[in-house]
Amino acid sequence: MLHYVLLTLYTAVIAWLTWRLWKKTRQIAFVLGIALIYYWSLAGAWFIVYDELTNMHGKEIGLHYYDYLYLLFPVHADSLYYLVCFYYALFIVVIQLTLLWLTKPADQNQTHEAQPVRINHYFLIVLCIGAALISLLMVWKEILTAAKFSESIYIVTRMQPGKWFTLHQLLNQAAVVSLYVGLISYISGTKSRFISGSRSHWILAAYAFAVIIVEGYLLLLGNKREILFGGILGVIFYLNNVNFKINYRAFSLFIVIILIPLLFNDGLRSYSPKFLTKYFDTSDLQFKRTKEFTYSGFTMSNTTMAFLFSNEMFCAHFSMYGILDKELPLTYGSSFNNLAASMIPRAIVSERPKDIYTYYAEGVHAKEGQGYTIHHASGWYLNFGVFGILAGAILFGWIWSWLYNHFMRFGEGKYLFTRLLYIIGIGSVTAAIPTVIRSGPEVYKALIFEALLIPTMILFAAAWLQNRLKDKPEQ
């Protein structure tokens, strides 16, 4: 029962610091971001303790994380678990204290008045649909393989990714970012402070068509990471763009657009496009399972339970317990060797140092053929111990606060690219938290290139094109 007392105390402190942060900055990105970090850090602890007290009664309310206790290691709400929860709470609190220390008060750092940047909606619509189509071509072989062997596309692309798989994923992210940021700019209307564009009804119809194409494609693939990233970015961007002068009907519709693919993803990712075998030659395709996936079938009940009680709360959360229980030795900076090596193309240097996730999975003797993820705080701990937890929290807090401070004075940016980086950066980094929190320090490469540079370059291209066409405004 003491676990619940401590969890309540930690949660109360985190909630109070979040409130202080909101009062100081009035920035929704911090409130939503802290909630995301808490979800992947401590939310699962409430259920672990509940199961320990009730002899796994969680099975009766829809929890289904129990396979991981066999695939990874047993986790108990014992004396070691006190330290696990403390380390995660420490990580969150240090991020919050860093933000409170480095951010400037909203009333002393008002957003510089400047004309909103105008973007070309047609470019964004063509880009999001085009990126999805090129992505489709890159995994077409895997789609046909899934059809031939009655497997889901999700399983095939994870077990047997093609040589274009990384670029395929980047294109999916570009498609979603183009779609959601463009749509948000449109529904912001005349209230837009940062980004605006044409208000033609044809553009709205084109966005509706693009939503069907892009989200339908990602549902077919079983991907939700891109939808989650784009959705979080879109929500933060909208609230900031209109300064909370919300059009509730338009905003509610956008939330529905995000939630539908997230809600149905787990239930539909088991679908196999077997009908394709009637129209395409699949005789030369081969496939061999390397992992075991279990699906509970597509029903509204199963889909809802998978959404409400996702294993996302547990997989990364377990990592600190395994590290402490198995007494894994510290690596003293191995993550940064991997990070540095990842900057060199594999065509030049094919072998890279082991990343911290691989070190963790091997150290706890996790069963092969399954992805488990590692908590960001755990990754830092394996590198430098408790000092690593503090350093990782301070670094992330510093990046977050730096983007906020520049966002609040984006109009002072000398160049269009930096202005757009300041506009989109605070939302992009917050939207990347689900990826960051489930990765070691190596994730900073993805944070910079995928979360910050891709959205900025997309907006820059749309703004540059509109500027070139300013003498021929959109109809």
C-alpha positions as CSV (number, residue, x, y, z in Angstrom):
1,M,0.0,0.0,0.0
2,L,3.0,2.3,0.5
3,H,3.5,2.2,-3.2
4,Y,0.2,4.0,-3.7
5,V,1.1,6.6,-1.1
6,L,4.3,7.4,-2.9
7,L,2.7,7.4,-6.3
8,T,0.1,9.8,-5.0
9,L,2.8,12.0,-3.6
10,Y,4.8,12.0,-6.8
11,T,1.8,12.6,-8.9
12,A,0.7,15.6,-6.7
13,V,4.2,17.2,-7.0
14,I,4.2,16.7,-10.8
15,A,0.7,18.1,-11.1
16,W,1.6,21.1,-8.9
17,L,4.7,21.9,-10.9
18,T,2.8,21.5,-14.2
19,W,0.3,24.1,-12.9
20,R,3.1,26.4,-11.9
21,L,4.6,26.0,-15.4
22,W,1.2,26.8,-17.0
23,K,0.7,29.9,-14.9
24,K,4.2,31.1,-15.9
25,T,4.1,30.4,-19.6
26,R,0.5,29.7,-20.7
27,Q,2.0,27.2,-23.1
28,I,-0.2,24.1,-23.7
29,A,2.7,22.2,-25.1
30,F,4.2,21.9,-21.6
31,V,1.0,20.7,-20.1
32,L,0.4,18.1,-22.8
33,G,4.0,17.1,-22.9
34,I,4.3,16.4,-19.2
35,A,1.1,14.3,-19.4
36,L,2.7,12.3,-22.2
37,I,5.9,11.8,-20.2
38,Y,3.9,10.8,-17.1
39,Y,1.8,8.3,-19.2
40,W,4.9,6.4,-20.3
41,S,6.7,6.8,-17.0
42,L,4.4,6.3,-14.1
43,A,0.8,5.6,-15.3
44,G,1.5,1.9,-15.6
45,A,2.7,1.8,-12.0
46,W,-0.8,2.2,-10.7
47,F,-1.8,-1.0,-12.5
48,I,1.3,-2.9,-11.5
49,V,0.6,-2.2,-7.8
50,Y,-3.1,-3.0,-8.3
51,D,-2.3,-6.4,-9.8
52,E,0.1,-7.1,-7.0
53,L,-2.5,-6.4,-4.4
54,T,-5.4,-8.2,-6.1
55,N,-3.5,-11.3,-7.5
56,M,-3.7,-10.1,-11.2
57,H,-7.3,-8.9,-11.1
58,G,-6.3,-6.5,-13.9
59,K,-7.0,-9.2,-16.4
60,E,-10.7,-8.8,-15.7
61,I,-10.7,-5.1,-16.5
62,G,-8.9,-5.5,-19.8
63,L,-5.2,-5.3,-19.0
64,H,-3.1,-7.5,-21.3
65,Y,0.6,-6.8,-20.6
66,Y,1.2,-10.1,-18.9
67,D,3.0,-11.7,-21.8
68,Y,5.8,-9.2,-21.3
69,L,6.4,-10.6,-17.8
70,Y,7.4,-13.9,-19.5
71,L,9.2,-12.4,-22.5
72,L,11.2,-9.9,-20.4
73,F,11.3,-10.7,-16.7
74,P,8.9,-10.8,-13.7
75,V,8.0,-7.3,-12.3
76,H,6.7,-7.0,-8.7
77,A,5.6,-4.1,-6.6
78,D,8.4,-4.9,-4.1
79,S,11.0,-2.9,-2.3
80,L,13.0,-2.4,-5.6
81,Y,9.9,-1.0,-7.2
82,Y,10.0,2.0,-4.8
83,L,13.3,3.0,-6.4
84,V,12.0,2.5,-9.9
85,C,9.1,4.9,-9.3
86,F,11.4,7.4,-7.6
87,Y,13.8,7.5,-10.5
88,Y,11.0,8.1,-13.0
89,A,9.4,10.8,-10.8
90,L,12.8,12.4,-10.4
91,F,13.3,12.5,-14.2
92,I,9.9,14.2,-14.7
93,V,10.4,16.7,-11.8
94,V,13.9,17.7,-13.0
95,I,12.5,18.4,-16.5
96,Q,9.8,20.6,-14.9
97,L,12.3,22.5,-12.7
98,T,14.6,23.1,-15.7
99,L,11.6,24.5,-17.6
100,L,10.6,26.7,-14.7
101,W,14.1,28.0,-14.4
102,L,14.8,28.7,-18.0
103,T,11.5,29.8,-19.5
104,K,10.5,33.5,-19.5
105,P,7.1,34.5,-18.2
106,A,4.4,34.9,-20.8
107,D,3.5,38.4,-19.7
108,Q,7.1,39.5,-20.0
109,N,7.8,37.8,-23.3
110,Q,4.8,38.5,-25.5
111,T,4.9,37.1,-29.0
112,H,6.4,39.7,-31.3
113,E,3.7,41.1,-33.5
114,A,4.3,40.1,-37.1
115,Q,2.4,39.3,-40.2
116,P,1.6,35.6,-40.4
117,V,3.5,33.5,-42.9
118,R,1.4,32.6,-45.9
119,I,1.6,29.1,-47.2
120,N,0.4,27.4,-50.4
121,H,-2.2,24.8,-49.6
122,Y,-2.2,23.2,-53.0
123,F,1.5,22.3,-52.5
124,L,0.8,20.7,-49.1
125,I,-2.1,18.7,-50.5
126,V,-0.1,17.4,-53.5
127,L,2.9,16.7,-51.2
128,C,0.9,14.6,-48.6
129,I,-0.8,12.5,-51.3
130,G,2.3,12.2,-53.4
131,A,4.4,11.1,-50.3
132,A,1.8,8.5,-49.5
133,L,1.8,7.1,-53.0
134,I,5.6,7.0,-53.2
135,S,5.7,5.3,-49.8
136,L,3.1,2.7,-51.2
137,L,5.4,1.9,-54.1
138,M,8.3,1.4,-51.8
139,V,6.5,-1.3,-49.7
140,W,4.4,-2.7,-52.6
141,K,6.5,-6.0,-52.5
142,E,5.8,-6.3,-48.8
143,I,2.1,-5.7,-49.3
144,L,1.9,-8.4,-51.9
145,T,3.9,-10.7,-49.6
146,A,1.3,-10.1,-46.9
147,A,-1.5,-10.9,-49.3
148,K,0.2,-14.2,-50.4
149,F,0.8,-15.5,-46.9
150,S,-2.4,-14.2,-45.4
151,E,-0.4,-12.0,-43.0
152,S,-0.9,-8.4,-42.0
153,I,1.1,-5.8,-43.8
154,Y,2.3,-4.6,-40.3
155,I,3.8,-8.0,-39.5
156,V,5.6,-8.3,-42.9
157,T,7.1,-4.8,-42.9
158,R,8.3,-5.3,-39.3
159,M,9.8,-8.8,-39.9
160,Q,11.0,-8.4,-43.4
161,P,11.5,-4.7,-44.1
162,G,12.6,-3.8,-47.6
163,K,15.7,-1.7,-48.4
164,W,13.5,1.4,-48.7
165,F,11.8,1.0,-45.4
166,T,13.4,3.9,-43.6
167,L,12.7,6.3,-46.4
168,H,9.1,4.8,-46.5
169,Q,8.6,5.8,-42.9
170,L,10.0,9.3,-43.4
171,L,7.6,9.8,-46.3
172,N,4.7,8.7,-44.1
173,Q,5.7,11.3,-41.6
174,A,6.0,14.0,-44.2
175,A,2.6,13.1,-45.5
176,V,0.9,13.4,-42.1
177,V,2.7,16.6,-41.2
178,S,1.8,18.2,-44.5
179,L,-1.8,17.1,-44.2
180,Y,-2.4,18.1,-40.5
181,V,-0.4,21.4,-40.5
182,G,-2.0,22.5,-43.7
183,L,-5.5,21.6,-42.4
184,I,-4.9,23.4,-39.2
185,S,-3.7,26.5,-41.0
186,Y,-6.9,26.4,-43.0
187,I,-9.3,26.0,-40.1
188,S,-7.5,28.7,-38.2
189,G,-8.9,31.2,-40.7
190,T,-8.7,34.9,-40.0
191,K,-7.5,34.2,-36.4
192,S,-4.2,32.9,-37.6
193,R,-1.2,34.5,-35.9
194,F,1.7,32.6,-37.4
195,I,0.6,30.7,-40.5
196,S,-2.2,31.4,-42.9
197,G,-3.3,30.7,-46.5
198,S,-6.2,30.7,-48.9
199,R,-9.8,30.1,-47.6
200,S,-11.1,28.6,-50.8
201,H,-13.8,25.9,-50.3
202,W,-12.1,23.8,-53.0
203,I,-9.0,23.6,-50.7
204,L,-11.2,22.2,-47.8
205,A,-12.6,19.6,-50.2
206,A,-9.1,18.6,-51.3
207,Y,-8.0,18.3,-47.7
208,A,-11.0,16.0,-46.9
209,F,-9.9,13.8,-49.9
210,A,-6.3,13.8,-48.6
211,V,-7.5,12.7,-45.1
212,I,-9.2,9.7,-46.6
213,I,-6.2,8.7,-48.7
214,V,-3.5,9.2,-46.2
215,E,-5.2,7.9,-43.1
216,G,-6.7,5.0,-45.0
217,Y,-3.2,4.1,-46.2
218,L,-1.7,4.3,-42.7
219,L,-4.6,2.1,-41.3
220,L,-3.8,-0.4,-44.0
221,L,-0.1,-0.4,-42.9
222,G,-1.1,-0.6,-39.2
223,N,1.0,2.5,-38.4
224,K,-0.1,5.0,-35.7
225,R,3.2,6.6,-34.8
226,E,2.9,9.2,-37.6
227,I,-0.8,9.9,-36.8
228,L,0.1,10.4,-33.1
229,F,3.0,12.7,-33.9
230,G,1.0,14.7,-36.4
231,G,-2.1,14.9,-34.2
232,I,-0.2,16.2,-31.2
233,L,1.7,18.7,-33.4
234,G,-1.6,19.8,-34.9
235,V,-3.4,20.3,-31.6
236,I,-0.6,22.4,-30.2
237,F,-0.1,24.3,-33.4
238,Y,-3.8,25.1,-33.7
239,L,-4.2,26.4,-30.1
240,N,-1.1,28.6,-30.4
241,N,-2.0,29.8,-33.9
242,V,-5.4,31.1,-32.8
243,N,-4.3,32.1,-29.3
244,F,-7.0,29.8,-27.8
245,K,-9.8,31.7,-29.7
246,I,-11.1,28.2,-30.6
247,N,-13.6,27.4,-33.3
248,Y,-15.0,24.4,-31.4
249,R,-16.8,22.8,-34.3
250,A,-13.7,22.8,-36.6
251,F,-11.4,21.8,-33.7
252,S,-13.7,19.0,-32.7
253,L,-13.7,17.7,-36.3
254,F,-9.9,17.7,-36.3
255,I,-9.8,15.7,-33.1
256,V,-12.2,13.1,-34.6
257,I,-9.9,12.9,-37.7
258,I,-7.0,12.1,-35.3
259,L,-8.8,9.7,-33.0
260,I,-10.5,7.5,-35.7
261,P,-7.2,6.0,-37.0
262,L,-5.7,5.8,-33.5
263,L,-8.8,4.0,-32.1
264,F,-9.1,1.4,-34.9
265,N,-5.4,0.9,-35.6
266,D,-4.8,-2.0,-33.2
267,G,-7.9,-3.8,-34.3
268,L,-7.4,-3.4,-38.1
269,R,-3.6,-4.0,-38.3
270,S,-4.3,-7.7,-38.4
271,Y,-6.0,-7.3,-41.8
272,S,-4.4,-9.1,-44.7
273,P,-5.1,-7.8,-48.3
274,K,-5.5,-11.3,-49.7
275,F,-7.7,-10.1,-52.5
276,L,-4.6,-8.7,-54.3
277,T,-3.4,-12.2,-55.1
278,K,-6.2,-12.4,-57.7
279,Y,-4.7,-9.5,-59.7
280,F,-0.9,-9.7,-59.1
281,D,1.7,-12.3,-59.5
282,T,3.1,-13.3,-56.1
283,S,4.8,-16.6,-57.0
284,D,8.4,-15.5,-56.3
285,L,7.7,-13.9,-52.9
286,Q,9.0,-15.5,-49.7
287,F,8.3,-14.9,-46.1
288,K,9.4,-16.4,-42.7
289,R,8.1,-15.3,-39.4
290,T,10.8,-14.1,-36.9
291,K,8.4,-12.9,-34.2
292,E,5.1,-14.0,-32.7
293,F,2.3,-11.5,-32.8
294,T,-1.0,-12.2,-31.2
295,Y,-4.2,-10.4,-32.1
296,S,-7.5,-10.5,-30.3
297,G,-9.6,-9.9,-33.4
298,F,-11.5,-6.8,-34.5
299,T,-14.4,-6.0,-32.3
300,M,-15.5,-2.7,-30.8
301,S,-14.8,-4.1,-27.3
302,N,-11.3,-5.4,-28.1
303,T,-10.4,-2.3,-30.0
304,T,-11.6,0.0,-27.1
305,M,-9.8,-2.0,-24.5
306,A,-6.6,-2.0,-26.5
307,F,-6.8,1.8,-26.8
308,L,-7.6,2.4,-23.1
309,F,-5.3,-0.1,-21.6
310,S,-2.4,-0.1,-24.1
311,N,0.8,-1.9,-23.4
312,E,2.5,1.4,-24.1
313,M,2.1,2.1,-20.4
314,F,4.2,-0.9,-19.5
315,C,6.9,-1.9,-22.0
316,A,9.3,1.1,-21.5
317,H,8.2,1.4,-17.8
318,F,9.5,-2.1,-17.1
319,S,13.0,-1.3,-18.2
320,M,14.3,0.4,-15.1
321,Y,13.1,-2.5,-13.0
322,G,15.0,-5.0,-15.1
323,I,18.2,-2.9,-15.1
324,L,18.2,-2.6,-11.3
325,D,17.1,-6.2,-10.7
326,K,19.7,-7.6,-13.0
327,E,22.3,-5.1,-11.8
328,L,23.5,-4.3,-15.3
329,P,26.9,-2.5,-15.4
330,L,26.9,1.1,-16.6
331,T,28.3,1.7,-20.1
332,Y,29.7,5.3,-19.5
333,G,28.6,6.9,-22.7
334,S,28.1,4.1,-25.2
335,S,24.9,5.8,-26.5
336,F,27.0,8.7,-27.7
337,N,29.4,6.4,-29.6
338,N,26.4,5.0,-31.4
339,L,24.9,8.5,-31.9
340,A,28.2,9.7,-33.5
341,A,28.5,6.6,-35.7
342,S,24.9,7.0,-36.9
343,M,25.9,10.2,-38.6
344,I,28.1,8.3,-41.0
345,P,26.2,6.5,-43.8
346,R,26.2,2.7,-43.6
347,A,27.7,2.6,-47.1
348,I,30.9,4.0,-45.6
349,V,30.8,2.3,-42.2
350,S,28.5,-0.6,-42.0
351,E,29.2,-1.7,-38.4
352,R,28.0,0.6,-35.6
353,P,28.5,0.4,-31.8
354,K,25.7,-1.3,-30.0
355,D,22.9,1.0,-29.0
356,I,21.7,1.2,-25.4
357,Y,18.4,-0.7,-26.1
358,T,20.3,-3.7,-27.5
359,Y,22.6,-3.6,-24.5
360,Y,19.6,-3.6,-22.2
361,A,17.7,-6.3,-24.0
362,E,20.7,-8.6,-24.0
363,G,21.5,-7.8,-20.4
364,V,18.1,-8.8,-19.1
365,H,18.0,-11.8,-21.4
366,A,14.8,-10.7,-23.2
367,K,13.5,-13.3,-25.5
368,E,14.5,-12.5,-29.1
369,G,12.1,-11.6,-31.9
370,Q,10.1,-9.0,-30.0
371,G,10.5,-5.2,-29.6
372,Y,10.3,-4.1,-26.0
373,T,11.6,-0.4,-25.9
374,I,13.6,1.2,-23.2
375,H,12.5,4.3,-21.1
376,H,14.6,7.4,-21.9
377,A,15.5,7.7,-18.2
378,S,16.6,4.1,-18.2
379,G,18.8,4.7,-21.2
380,W,20.5,7.6,-19.5
381,Y,20.8,5.6,-16.3
382,L,22.6,2.8,-18.1
383,N,25.1,5.3,-19.5
384,F,25.9,7.3,-16.3
385,G,23.8,6.1,-13.4
386,V,21.7,8.6,-11.4
387,F,23.8,11.4,-12.8
388,G,22.6,10.3,-16.3
389,I,18.9,10.6,-15.2
390,L,19.6,14.2,-14.1
391,A,21.6,15.1,-17.2
392,G,19.0,13.6,-19.6
393,A,16.2,15.5,-17.9
394,I,18.1,18.8,-17.9
395,L,19.1,18.4,-21.5
396,F,15.6,17.8,-22.7
397,G,14.2,20.6,-20.5
398,W,16.8,23.0,-21.9
399,I,15.9,22.1,-25.5
400,W,12.2,22.4,-24.8
401,S,12.6,25.8,-23.0
402,W,14.9,27.1,-25.8
403,L,12.3,26.4,-28.4
404,Y,9.6,28.0,-26.3
405,N,11.6,31.2,-25.7
406,H,12.3,31.5,-29.5
407,F,8.6,30.7,-30.3
408,M,7.5,33.6,-28.2
409,R,9.5,36.0,-30.3
410,F,9.4,34.3,-33.6
411,G,8.8,37.5,-35.5
412,E,12.4,38.5,-34.7
413,G,13.8,35.7,-36.8
414,K,15.9,37.2,-39.6
415,Y,15.3,34.3,-42.1
416,L,12.1,32.6,-43.1
417,F,13.5,29.2,-42.3
418,T,14.4,30.1,-38.7
419,R,11.0,31.9,-38.2
420,L,9.2,28.7,-39.2
421,L,11.5,26.6,-37.0
422,Y,10.5,28.8,-34.1
423,I,6.8,28.5,-35.0
424,I,6.7,24.7,-35.3
425,G,9.5,23.7,-33.0
426,I,7.7,23.8,-29.6
427,G,4.9,21.6,-31.0
428,S,7.2,19.3,-32.9
429,V,9.4,18.4,-29.9
430,T,6.3,17.8,-27.8
431,A,4.8,15.6,-30.4
432,A,8.1,13.6,-30.5
433,I,7.9,12.8,-26.8
434,P,6.2,9.4,-27.4
435,T,9.3,8.5,-29.5
436,V,11.8,10.1,-27.2
437,I,10.5,8.6,-24.0
438,R,10.8,5.1,-25.5
439,S,14.4,5.4,-26.7
440,G,17.8,6.0,-25.3
441,P,20.0,9.1,-25.8
442,E,20.5,8.0,-29.4
443,V,17.0,9.4,-30.2
444,Y,18.4,12.9,-30.5
445,K,19.3,12.3,-34.1
446,A,15.7,11.5,-34.9
447,L,14.5,14.5,-32.7
448,I,16.6,16.9,-34.8
449,F,16.1,15.5,-38.3
450,E,12.6,14.0,-38.1
451,A,10.8,16.0,-35.5
452,L,12.3,19.5,-36.2
453,L,13.8,19.7,-39.7
454,I,11.2,17.7,-41.7
455,P,8.2,19.8,-40.6
456,T,10.2,23.0,-40.9
457,M,11.4,22.2,-44.4
458,I,7.8,21.3,-45.5
459,L,6.5,24.6,-44.2
460,F,9.4,26.5,-45.7
461,A,8.8,25.0,-49.2
462,A,5.0,25.8,-48.9
463,A,5.8,29.4,-47.8
464,W,8.6,29.9,-50.4
465,L,6.3,28.7,-53.2
466,Q,3.5,31.0,-52.1
467,N,5.9,33.9,-51.9
468,R,6.9,33.2,-55.5
469,L,3.3,33.2,-56.5
470,K,2.2,36.2,-54.5
471,D,1.4,38.1,-57.7
472,K,-0.8,35.2,-58.6
473,P,-2.8,34.5,-55.4
474,E,-4.7,31.2,-54.9
475,Q,-8.2,31.2,-56.1
